[in-house]
Amino acid sequence: MQVHTEIADFRGVKRPVLTTGTFDGVHRGHRSILQRLNEVARQEGGESVLFTFHPHPRMVLNPGDTDLKLLNTPAEKAALLEAAGLDHLLVVPFSRHFSQMAPEAYVHDLLVGAIGVRAIVIGYDHRFGRNREGNIDLLRSMGDRYALRVEEIPAQEVDHITVSSTKVRNALLKGDISTANELLGYSYPLSGVVVKGDQLGRTMGYPTANIGAIDPYKLVPGDGVYAVEVSTGGEVHGGMLYIGQRPTLSEAGLQRTVEVNIFGLDRDLYGETISVRFVEKIRGDIRFAGLKELEDQLHLDRTASMQRLAHLP
């Protein structure tokens, strides 16, 4: 897959067959669109293209809204798109000026004129252009004018639940990993760099790697304890991961932490990049009466996590 960051440099692509959108999460619904996109590209003797934006449009149009968190970092999204068989990823900066482009100009000047699309495949109820005025009907009418093939993919259903990035985000915030992973079609990832903590877990027999330098726009699931797969240094291990403010050990309101006890790994990881994939939530965050009660619960959490991760070697 080739990655392009300038429309002006988007040249030499054979008969571009395009879809557009943020594709946050590259979930099962997105992959249905990509599958059809690749099929149409083959039929047209062309190459598949995702035209997308960075940063997310909501972050530009509503800069005071800090609630939006994304399911993918740019690197995660690119890897998922490449795995889905996409030929070209065109990522352009989103701006207020861009958001004011009339839908007709968006199609004529940008898609047809600058990119040279030959066919368009879009998801259900896709909107574009100024005030989101553009829709499938406009695309079809302009498609007739410019001899463009236009296809709309219907809303994708998973057990009668429409797949959307919003539904995935809501599930993760509730700690509903099973639903989130089902909608995504893969285990939700989170990455960062191991930083020094207070090493209290080590004194209880459960040393943890504190994960810092997490992408500030990346969604971190709701507080609690999770069974996770941990990747570091080319190795994959099971682990139990905690997210929360450690109410047993700290005064309420302190910084939220993400830390993981890695099974079968006992070495210094400080400064290393570490990635986890969420498998299942074990329990919510609890304030215990003291360290002994916490230690007893950690033993139960470890047992439960190892049972959920029995598939690992």
WOBEL-V683702 format. One record per run of one state. SS is the DSSP state (a for helix, b for strand, c for the rest). FROM is the first residue (numbers start at 1). TO is the last residue. If there is no record, write none. Layout:
ss=SS from=FROM to=TO
ss=SS from=FROM to=TO
This chain:
ss=c from=1 to=1
ss=b from=2 to=4
ss=c from=5 to=6
ss=a from=7 to=9
ss=c from=10 to=15
ss=b from=16 to=20
ss=c from=21 to=27
ss=a from=28 to=44
ss=c from=45 to=46
ss=b from=47 to=54
ss=c from=55 to=56
ss=a from=57 to=61
ss=c from=62 to=69
ss=b from=70 to=70
ss=c from=71 to=73
ss=a from=74 to=83
ss=c from=84 to=87
ss=b from=88 to=93
ss=c from=94 to=95
ss=a from=96 to=99
ss=c from=100 to=102
ss=a from=103 to=115
ss=c from=116 to=118
ss=b from=119 to=123
ss=c from=124 to=127
ss=b from=128 to=128
ss=c from=129 to=129
ss=a from=130 to=132
ss=c from=133 to=133
ss=b from=134 to=134
ss=c from=135 to=135
ss=a from=136 to=146
ss=c from=147 to=148
ss=b from=149 to=153
ss=c from=154 to=156
ss=b from=157 to=158
ss=c from=159 to=160
ss=b from=161 to=162
ss=c from=163 to=164
ss=a from=165 to=173
ss=c from=174 to=176
ss=a from=177 to=184
ss=c from=185 to=188
ss=b from=189 to=195
ss=c from=196 to=199
ss=a from=200 to=203
ss=c from=204 to=208
ss=b from=209 to=212
ss=c from=213 to=217
ss=b from=218 to=218
ss=c from=219 to=223
ss=b from=224 to=232
ss=c from=233 to=234
ss=b from=235 to=244
ss=c from=245 to=256
ss=b from=257 to=262
ss=c from=263 to=272
ss=b from=273 to=283
ss=c from=284 to=290
ss=a from=291 to=308
ss=c from=309 to=313
